[in-house]
């Protein structure tokens, strides 16, 4: 969007009253016509305005009129709420600066996601479009009692439409838009006698891709999904209600996990990407682990002929001639992305009244699966420099390894060709000028050397993120409804979740090549059968992870007077977690002859380049997997004072303590010194608020101010291609205003405003992956060519570290440190090297240090990621009577999200610019709203709005994945009700 449009939209928003949006519903009118939103934020039906909690609710009508079709749309109208996709098929809500900064199979979401009050685990709920809902409730702030565990930022509760026992109903809707988008949805409600109702609903979405692939002219990032929901309600008597619900969702298409990659290219190749800008450019491939392990320099150090190297670390890299398309919606990739997601939910709920008491029992079963694959670099690598290496490989495969001896000695080592012919047959089956084959990752760790590969004219690099999860929970709640001043709620919940085969893979031709060259020479010199080093792909694999959790909670509600109410609640939380995991890349020898699971190798003990492969060095003996278990418990709760100033105006003040359990860091390859586990989070939240209705319902105005004291905020960073988690402390405060204005019955205006200040508290020291030198001009940033990681060398005086690295590198055949470009925001110099060799070569008492993964910097005062400082939104709707009972309803919604950061280290390169989103709709409704025709446009300004960032690790070249909202969409829809 151009600057003029941005500032125009901002001016319009700021000129309006800075108050916020709540949503209306026309479903219930118990007080003679005033619109009432009924929510269950306190686990019982209450008017939104009576709940002393910062909660926003969207009725089905509001969702439709504001074009809120998914979680990305939902964030735009909510104060202090943001939503973004994540790097590993994940997505997260951030509420009041508290979001999902923890990455890993044992991490919990900070925002608890519920359906009809039941918690969901690893849900794909936000990948479908919303359909046939009663409402969505968003509770902001820690819910220390009723939702308790895993709700430090808040709760999103999706409430599905329930069957009606009184009448037959049906709805159908069809939509067509640009990108050849087709959406069809429908519902039918059938009463069976007087006691049973059945409701069936579904949605189907299919569209062409948002992104053009220049490689073959195709459109990728498509959507093809459907979801079905069936519900049954049984009311055998006035005091008993039984609800059953089944839901199934399936998606299979070419959706991208991240929209684009950005990089300020590093000409040295040490960092890959520099630290000043996010350009439309590609990382320097010489910085990647595939390039370092297959380089002529690394091979020479290992005693392998340098001519077998796919290239030199000091020569042109694989992307040096590649032109990155300068458009968010254009890529150039030889690998077509694949995305599959599936989820099954089965829920049962019993509500039984006993006089003034109500007992509610709810259970849910959930089965989810996700599998996403795409080009790792979203670019085309050149094979121009591969020719000498591939020709030499073909020669060795045909003849064997030359002896270098004069006749009559044999020219080639007898039998040595068997160590290279399997490699050549797997990677270059048609010869050096033919296709290049790369291990596929769709069959566990079986790759090219087991006959499982993908072949292309260009060298491929791609990754895969996959998971299968099965979960269930049961909850029992007893509530009272006494006439007197005292009432209570007691409850308990038990939940189990089991994750199997949570894996993240990175595959590339260079990794396959390096694993085979190193393995062939290693097995030949060791007198072992012809072998490669497995796994030839990077795989972080959690074979199994289990969560067992229970909570016991209760609240009391006491009317201190006719207008003053005290709420007090406590909850005991208990969480147990375990995980069996391993991380492998070029870790142990596996014979080419073994075409099964590489871990079934006959070579024992398993040997790797640096010795025995051991997935768990912390346990005696050689382990094929690491097992760890942790447990956490915590008491949380809340206290609220609510004062009714008038029947339409109230004040409240609350204290709430929230908690989120800790977890287990995955094993690393190579091994770095990181904590095996990370602790739980806790948050002390103080809040004051006011809820008001003025002018006989013409104005609704709610206001909130809050302050959080956060301890142990879980924060992820990448070490050795793996997400590990640390903890920091933070202070957060802000204000929120929400308003609905109805100057007359035909006008509806929604307004919202929020301000947020979320900062790291106290001294917290971490190494910045974008700048491992930590801004020290006397440090040397080292690209470790043995594993692709970074370390930093520091000295006691200027020039000492540079001279030391230059001396050690000279003995290895590597170059001395060089300076980075002046506009790269890197003060240190950089060099290729081997961190372990440098560390072992430090002279005694020299003051020289080798720091892995780099120099730590203090992040005190930095802003938390995904915490926009300002959010403003407005919606205006008018209902015009056009005769014969028909109405014409235009509506415009506009929202502005202010400055935020995508990374805890902040700085210009991590800044996410403010963005404006605007939608418009014009709908003609038939008499009694039995039919409608709608025209719509979403993202009017066609903004490429960035919602989040993810910085990859050193071995990937430090590029940045960005996540954006959808481009401009427009179309027409028709619908009918029966």
KARA-V980625 format. One record per residue. N is the residue number from 0. SS is DSSP state (@ for helix, = for strand, . for the rest). OMEGA is omega in whole degrees, -180 to 180 (999 if undefined). Layout:
BEGIN
((N SS OMEGA) (N SS OMEGA))
END
This chain:
BEGIN
((0 . -178) (1 . -175) (2 @ -179) (3 @ 179) (4 @ -179) (5 @ -177) (6 @ 175) (7 @ 180) (8 @ 180) (9 @ -180) (10 @ 178) (11 @ -179) (12 @ -174) (13 @ 178) (14 @ -179) (15 . 176) (16 . -174) (17 . 178) (18 . -164) (19 . -173) (20 . 162) (21 . -174) (22 . -180) (23 . 170) (24 . 179) (25 . -172) (26 . -176) (27 . 178) (28 . -174) (29 . -175) (30 . 172) (31 . 172) (32 . 178) (33 . -179) (34 . -178) (35 . 174) (36 . 178) (37 = -179) (38 = 178) (39 . -178) (40 . 177) (41 . 176) (42 . 172) (43 . -176) (44 . 179) (45 = 171) (46 = 180) (47 @ -177) (48 @ 179) (49 @ -175) (50 . -180) (51 . 180) (52 . 174) (53 . -176) (54 = 173) (55 = -179) (56 = 180) (57 = 175) (58 = 177) (59 @ 180) (60 @ 180) (61 @ 178) (62 @ -178) (63 @ -175) (64 @ -180) (65 . 178) (66 . 176) (67 . -174) (68 . -178) (69 . -176) (70 @ 178) (71 @ 178) (72 @ -175) (73 @ -176) (74 @ -170) (75 @ -176) (76 @ -177) (77 . 177) (78 . 176) (79 . 176) (80 = 174) (81 = -177) (82 = 178) (83 = 169) (84 = 179) (85 . -170) (86 . -173) (87 . 180) (88 . -178) (89 . 174) (90 = -176) (91 = 166) (92 = 169) (93 = -178) (94 = 180) (95 . 176) (96 . -179) (97 = -177) (98 . -176) (99 . 178) (100 . 177) (101 . -180) (102 . 179) (103 . -175) (104 . 180) (105 . 178) (106 . 172) (107 . 175) (108 . 178) (109 . 177) (110 = -179) (111 = 180) (112 = -178) (113 = 168) (114 = -177) (115 . 176) (116 . -179) (117 = -178) (118 = 177) (119 . -179) (120 . 178) (121 . -173) (122 . 171) (123 . -174) (124 @ -174) (125 @ 176) (126 @ 176) (127 . 173) (128 . 178) (129 . 176) (130 . 175) (131 . 177) (132 = 171) (133 = 178) (134 = 169) (135 = 178) (136 = 177) (137 = 180) (138 = -178) (139 = -179) (140 . -178) (141 . 179) (142 . -167) (143 . -175) (144 . -168) (145 . 178) (146 . 165) (147 . -175) (148 = 169) (149 . -180) (150 . -178) (151 . 179) (152 . -179) (153 = -176) (154 = 168) (155 = -178) (156 = 179) (157 = -177) (158 = -178) (159 = 177) (160 . -178) (161 . 177) (162 . 175) (163 . -176) (164 . -169) (165 . -173) (166 . 174) (167 . 177) (168 = 174) (169 = 177) (170 = 175) (171 = -179) (172 = 177) (173 = -178) (174 = 173) (175 = -179) (176 = 177) (177 . -170) (178 . -178) (179 . -178) (180 = 176) (181 = 175) (182 = 177) (183 = 178) (184 = -179) (185 = 180) (186 = 171) (187 = -180) (188 = -175) (189 = 172) (190 = 177) (191 = -173) (192 . -178) (193 . -171) (194 . -174) (195 = 173) (196 = 179) (197 = -179) (198 = 177) (199 = -180) (200 = 179) (201 = 179) (202 = 175) (203 = -180) (204 = 176) (205 = 177) (206 = 173) (207 . -176) (208 . 174) (209 . -170) (210 = 178) (211 = 177) (212 = -177) (213 . -176) (214 . -179) (215 . 179) (216 . -177) (217 = 172) (218 = 177) (219 = -173) (220 . 178) (221 . 171) (222 = 175) (223 = -173) (224 = 170) (225 = 177) (226 = 180) (227 = 176) (228 = 175) (229 = -178) (230 = 176) (231 = 175) (232 = -180) (233 = 179) (234 = -179) (235 = 179) (236 = -176) (237 . -176) (238 . -175) (239 = 175) (240 = 177) (241 = 178) (242 = 173) (243 = -179) (244 = 173) (245 = -176) (246 = 177) (247 = -180) (248 = 178) (249 = 177) (250 = 175) (251 = -174) (252 = -178) (253 . -179) (254 . 175) (255 . 174) (256 . 177) (257 . -172) (258 . -172) (259 = 173) (260 = -179) (261 = -176) (262 . 165) (263 . -166) (264 = 180) (265 . -178) (266 . 179) (267 . -177) (268 . -179) (269 . 178) (270 . -174) (271 . 177) (272 = -179) (273 . -164) (274 . -174) (275 . -174) (276 . 170) (277 . -180) (278 . 167) (279 . -180) (280 . -175) (281 . -179) (282 . 172) (283 . -173) (284 @ 178) (285 @ 180) (286 @ -174) (287 . -177) (288 @ 177) (289 @ -179) (290 @ -178) (291 @ -177) (292 @ -180) (293 . -176) (294 = 178) (295 @ -180) (296 @ -180) (297 @ 178) (298 @ -179) (299 @ 179) (300 @ 179) (301 . -179) (302 . 179) (303 . -179) (304 . -177) (305 @ -179) (306 @ 179) (307 @ 179) (308 . 179) (309 . 179) (310 = 178) (311 . 177) (312 . -178) (313 . 179) (314 . 178) (315 . 180) (316 . -176) (317 . -180) (318 . -174) (319 . 179) (320 . -176) (321 . 178) (322 . 179) (323 . 178) (324 . -177) (325 . -177) (326 . -180) (327 . -175) (328 . 179) (329 = 176) (330 = 177) (331 . -174) (332 . 177) (333 . -177) (334 . 180) (335 . -178) (336 . 179) (337 = 179) (338 = 177) (339 = 176) (340 = -178) (341 = 178) (342 = 174) (343 = 174) (344 = 173) (345 = -174) (346 = 175) (347 = -179) (348 = 177) (349 = 174) (350 = -177) (351 = 179) (352 = 175) (353 = -177) (354 . -179) (355 . -178) (356 = 177) (357 = 177) (358 = 180) (359 = 177) (360 = -177) (361 = 175) (362 = 179) (363 = 174) (364 = -174) (365 = 178) (366 = -176) (367 = 175) (368 = 176) (369 = -179) (370 = -177) (371 = 179) (372 = 177) (373 = 178) (374 = -175) (375 . -177) (376 . -176) (377 . -179) (378 . -179) (379 . 178) (380 . 179) (381 . 174) (382 . -173) (383 @ -177) (384 @ -176) (385 @ -168) (386 @ -179) (387 @ -178) (388 @ -176) (389 @ 176) (390 @ 178) (391 @ 178) (392 @ 180) (393 @ 179) (394 @ 179) (395 @ -179) (396 @ -178) (397 @ -172) (398 @ -174) (399 . -177) (400 . -179) (401 = 178) (402 . -176) (403 . -178) (404 . 179) (405 . 176) (406 . 12) (407 . 177) (408 . 180) (409 . 180) (410 . -178) (411 = 178) (412 . -177) (413 . 178) (414 . -175) (415 . 179) (416 . 180) (417 @ 179) (418 @ -177) (419 @ -179) (420 @ 176) (421 @ 179) (422 @ 180) (423 @ 180) (424 @ -179) (425 @ -172) (426 @ 179) (427 . -173) (428 . -179) (429 . 179) (430 . -175) (431 . -179) (432 . -178) (433 . -178) (434 . 175) (435 = -175) (436 = -178) (437 = 178) (438 = 171) (439 . -178) (440 . -177) (441 . -178) (442 . -179) (443 . -178) (444 . 178) (445 . -177) (446 . -173) (447 @ -177) (448 @ 171) (449 @ 178) (450 . -178) (451 . -173) (452 = 171) (453 = -176) (454 = -177) (455 = 176) (456 . -179) (457 . 178) (458 . -176) (459 . 169) (460 = -179) (461 = 179) (462 = -180) (463 = 175) (464 = -175) (465 = 179) (466 = 169) (467 = -176) (468 = 177) (469 = -173) (470 = 171) (471 = 178) (472 = 175) (473 = -177) (474 = 179) (475 = -178) (476 = 175) (477 = -179) (478 = 178) (479 = 176) (480 . -178) (481 . 178) (482 . -175) (483 . -175) (484 . -173) (485 = 171) (486 = -176) (487 = 172) (488 = 176) (489 = -179) (490 = 175) (491 = -179) (492 = 175) (493 = -177) (494 = 174) (495 = 177) (496 = -179) (497 = 178) (498 = 178) (499 = 176) (500 = 168) (501 = -172) (502 = 168) (503 = -177) (504 = 165) (505 = 180) (506 = 172) (507 = 177) (508 @ -178) (509 @ 178) (510 @ 176) (511 @ -177) (512 @ -179) (513 @ -178) (514 @ -178) (515 @ 179) (516 @ -180) (517 @ -180) (518 @ -179) (519 @ 179) (520 @ 180) (521 @ -179) (522 @ 177) (523 @ -179) (524 @ -180) (525 . -180) (526 . -180) (527 . 178) (528 . 179) (529 . -171) (530 = 168) (531 = 177) (532 = 179) (533 = -8) (534 . -178) (535 . 174) (536 . 172) (537 = 177) (538 = 169) (539 = -168) (540 = 169) (541 = -177) (542 = 178) (543 = 176) (544 = -177) (545 = 173) (546 = 172) (547 = -172) (548 = 171) (549 = 179) (550 = 175) (551 = -172) (552 = 177) (553 = 175) (554 = 173) (555 = -180) (556 = -174) (557 = 177) (558 = 179) (559 . 175) (560 . 179) (561 . -175) (562 . -177) (563 = -177) (564 = 177) (565 = 174) (566 = 177) (567 = -178) (568 = 175) (569 = 179) (570 = 172) (571 = -179) (572 = 177) (573 = -177) (574 = 174) (575 = -178) (576 = 170) (577 = 180) (578 = 172) (579 = -169) (580 = 172) (581 = 177) (582 = -176) (583 = 169) (584 . 180) (585 . -169) (586 . -178) (587 = -179) (588 = 176) (589 = -178) (590 = 174) (591 . -177) (592 . 180) (593 . -179) (594 . 177) (595 . 179) (596 . 180) (597 @ -180) (598 @ 174) (599 @ -180) (600 . 177) (601 . -180) (602 . 178) (603 . -5) (604 . -180) (605 . -178) (606 = 180) (607 = -178) (608 . -178) (609 . 179) (610 = -179) (611 = 173) (612 . 179) (613 . -178) (614 . -176) (615 . -180) (616 . -179) (617 . 180) (618 . -180) (619 . 180) (620 . -180) (621 . -176) (622 . 176) (623 . 177) (624 . 178) (625 = 176) (626 = 177) (627 = 176) (628 = 180) (629 = 175) (630 = -178) (631 = 170) (632 = -173) (633 = 172) (634 = 179) (635 = 179) (636 = 180) (637 = 174) (638 = -176) (639 = 169) (640 = -180) (641 = -177) (642 = 178) (643 = 180) (644 = 173) (645 = 177) (646 . -179) (647 . -176) (648 = -179) (649 = 175) (650 = 174) (651 = 174) (652 = -175) (653 = 168) (654 = 179) (655 = 175) (656 = -180) (657 = -175) (658 = 171) (659 = -174) (660 . 176) (661 . -177) (662 = -173) (663 = 175) (664 . -179) (665 . 174) (666 . -176) (667 . 173) (668 . 2) (669 . -174) (670 . 173) (671 . -179) (672 . 174) (673 . 179) (674 . 179) (675 . -180) (676 = 177) (677 = -171) (678 . 180) (679 . 175) (680 = 170) (681 = -176) (682 = 173) (683 = -173) (684 = 177) (685 = -173) (686 = 170) (687 = -178) (688 = 179) (689 = 177) (690 = -170) (691 = 169) (692 = -177) (693 = 171) (694 @ 177) (695 @ 176) (696 @ -179) (697 . -180) (698 = 172) (699 = -175) (700 = 177) (701 = -178) (702 = -178) (703 = 169) (704 = -174) (705 = 175) (706 = -179) (707 = 169) (708 = -170) (709 = 178) (710 = 174) (711 = 178) (712 = -175) (713 = -172) (714 = -177) (715 = 170) (716 = -178) (717 = 174) (718 = 179) (719 . 176) (720 . -174) (721 = 177) (722 = 172) (723 = -171) (724 = 175) (725 = 179) (726 = 176) (727 = 175) (728 = -177) (729 = 170) (730 = -175) (731 = 172) (732 = -179) (733 = 178) (734 = 180) (735 = 176) (736 = 178) (737 = -178) (738 = 169) (739 = -178) (740 = 177) (741 . -179) (742 . 168) (743 . -173) (744 . -178) (745 . -179) (746 = 174) (747 = -179) (748 = 176) (749 = 180) (750 = 175) (751 = 176) (752 = 174) (753 = 174) (754 = -176) (755 = 174) (756 = -175) (757 = -173) (758 = 172) (759 = -177) (760 = 176) (761 . -179) (762 . 180) (763 . -172) (764 = 178) (765 = 175) (766 = -180) (767 . -178) (768 . 177) (769 . -178) (770 . -179) (771 . 177) (772 . 177) (773 . 180) (774 . -179) (775 . -178) (776 . -179) (777 . 179) (778 . 175) (779 = 176) (780 = -176) (781 = 167) (782 = -178) (783 = -174) (784 . 178) (785 . -179) (786 . 178) (787 . -178) (788 . 177) (789 = 163) (790 = 179) (791 = 177) (792 = 179) (793 = -180) (794 . -176) (795 . -177) (796 . 179) (797 . 176) (798 . -177) (799 @ -179) (800 @ 179) (801 @ -178) (802 @ 179) (803 @ -180) (804 @ -180) (805 @ -179) (806 @ 180) (807 @ -178) (808 @ -179) (809 @ 179) (810 @ 180) (811 @ -176) (812 . -180) (813 . -174) (814 . 177) (815 . 179) (816 . 176) (817 = 179) (818 = 174) (819 . 178) (820 . -174) (821 . -179) (822 . -176) (823 . -178) (824 . 175) (825 . -177) (826 . -176) (827 . 170) (828 = -177) (829 = 180) (830 = 166) (831 = -179) (832 = 175) (833 . -172) (834 @ 180) (835 @ 178) (836 @ 178) (837 @ -179) (838 @ -179) (839 @ -177) (840 . -177) (841 . 177) (842 . 179) (843 . 176) (844 . -178) (845 . -177) (846 . 179) (847 . 178) (848 = 171) (849 = -173) (850 = 178) (851 . 4) (852 . 178) (853 . 178) (854 . -179) (855 = 178) (856 = -179) (857 = 180) (858 . 178) (859 . 178) (860 . 179) (861 . 180) (862 = 178) (863 . 179) (864 . 177) (865 . 179) (866 . -179) (867 . -178) (868 . -179) (869 = 170) (870 = 179) (871 = 177) (872 = 179) (873 = 172) (874 = -180) (875 = -178) (876 = 179) (877 = 178) (878 = -179) (879 = 176) (880 = -176) (881 = 176) (882 = 179) (883 . 178) (884 . -178) (885 = 178) (886 = 175) (887 = -172) (888 = 170) (889 = 177) (890 = 176) (891 = 175) (892 = 179) (893 = -180) (894 = 176) (895 = 175) (896 = -173) (897 . -177) (898 . 175) (899 = 179) (900 = 179) (901 . -175) (902 . -175) (903 . -179) (904 . 175) (905 . -178) (906 . -176) (907 @ -174) (908 @ 180) (909 @ -178) (910 = 173) (911 = -173) (912 . 174) (913 . 179) (914 = 180) (915 = 174) (916 = -180) (917 = 178) (918 = 176) (919 = 179) (920 = 174) (921 = -174) (922 = 174) (923 = -179) (924 = 176) (925 . 179) (926 @ -178) (927 @ 178) (928 @ 179) (929 . 177) (930 = 176) (931 = 169) (932 = -173) (933 = 167) (934 = -174) (935 = 170) (936 = 177) (937 = -177) (938 . -175) (939 . -177) (940 . -178) (941 . -178) (942 . 171) (943 . -171) (944 . 179) (945 = -180) (946 = -178) (947 = 179) (948 = 171) (949 = 180) (950 = 179) (951 . -173) (952 . -177) (953 @ -176) (954 @ 177) (955 @ 179) (956 . 171) (957 . 176) (958 . -176) (959 = 170) (960 = 176) (961 = -179) (962 = -174) (963 = 170) (964 . -178) (965 . 176) (966 . -179) (967 . 176) (968 = 176) (969 = -179) (970 = -179) (971 = 178) (972 = 174) (973 = -179) (974 = -179) (975 = 176) (976 = -179) (977 . 999))
END
